[in-house]
Amino acid sequence: MISHAEFILAYENGRVGCCVSALLTLRLFFAGKIREKRVSINLLLWSLGFLMLIAASVIGFLKLPALWALLGTVAILAMYALAFFFSVGGLVLSAALANEEFYEFAKAKRALWIYSDGEEDLPKLQKVVAMRRGRRAQR
């Protein structure tokens, strides 16, 4: 495990990679365990946005033909999910870089995974020798 200062330095130098579990972060938020104000506010806004999406889908099913409402709901839900995962990943990463306490919390709860991206950790490739083409049988 690396310390917060080492994490910041390695992240700035590009020697470490991160993976954020957005659904686990959302679950920790609903359980009331996230104390970082900026993360909590953004997750609350994303949750309210999801409720608005459900309300718009219900209105769409009442006012539009079922096929159009279904297609619209699926398309908007897919875009919303992509934006949610991207936004929450950046949010948790920026909060972990800015706040040591949140970094330790996210790492302990496995909402933030850190892995080394250095060349020394890569497996050594074996030397590849090009093979000659086989001769064709002459007639």
N, C-alpha and C positions, 0 to 999 in steps of 0.2 A: 504494500500500500504506500502511496506517495502522499506527502503532506500537501497542504493547500498552496504554499509558496512554490513547491516543485511542480505542482499541477499547472499553475499559472505560467511559469517559465517554459515548461514543456509544451503547453498549448500554444503559446506565442511563437515558439520555435518550430512548431509543426511536428513534434516528435511523439505526440500522444493523440489518440482518437477517443471519441466519446459516443455513447449511445444512451439515449434518454427513453425511458418507458413512459409514454404519455398516459396510457390508461392507468398504470400504477400511480402516477402523479395525481391523476384525477381522483382515484380512490382514496389516496392519502388526504387530498383536499376535502372530500366529503366526510371523511372520518375526523376532520378537524385537527390533523396533526401538522399541517404546514403553517408555520408562523411567519414566513416571509410575506410582507404585505403586498409587494408588487406581484408576486406569483399568485397569491390568493385573489387579488382583485381581477387579474386577467382570467383566471380560471372561472371565477364567478360570472364574468362577462361572456365567456365562451358557453357556459351552461345556460345563461339566459338567452343567448343567441340560438342555442339548440331548441329551447322551448318555443322561440319565435318561429323556427323552422317547422316544428310540429304544427303550430297553429296555422301557418301559411299552407301547409300540406292539407290540413283538414278543410280550410276554406277553398283550396283548389279542387278537392274532391267534391265539394258541394256545388261549385260554380262551373267547373269544366267537365268535359267528357272524361270518363274514367281512364282511358288510355293516355290522354294528354296529362292528366294529373299524376298518373303513375310515372310516366317518363320524366316529367318535371321534378317530381320528388326524388327519384333515383339520381338524376343528374345533379341537383342541388346538394343532395346528401353526400354524394361522392366528392364534390368540390369542397364542401364544408369539412369533411373528414380529412382531406389532404391539407387544407389550410390549418386545421386544428393541430394535427401531428407536427407540421412544420413549425407553427408558432410556439407550441408548448416545448418542443425540443430546444428552440433558440432561447426561450424564456428561462427554462431550468438551467441551461448552460450559462447564460449571462448572470443569473443569480448565484450560481455556484462559483463563478469566477470573481464576483464582487464580494461575496459574504462567506467567510470561512465556516461559520456555524451551519449555514445552509448546505455548504459543500459536504461537510461531515454527515449531516442528516440524510442528504440525498444518496450519498455513498453507502451509508449504513442500511438504509431502507431499500437499496438496490433500484432506486429510481434513476440513478446515474451510474453508468458502467464506464470504466476507464480502461483502455488497453493501449499498450505500447505500439507505436507505429515505426519503430526504428529498424534499420537494416540488420542490426545484430541479432534480432529475434527471428528473422526469416530463415527457413531451412535452406541449407546449401544445396544448390542444384548440381547434379552430376554432369560431367562433360558429355556432350552429345557429339557423336562421330557420325558424319554423313556416310551412308552406305553407297557403294557403287551399284550401278544398275547391272542386273544379271544379263549375261549374253543370251541372245536368241539362238535357238537351234537353227543351224543352217540346213537347207534342203539339199 
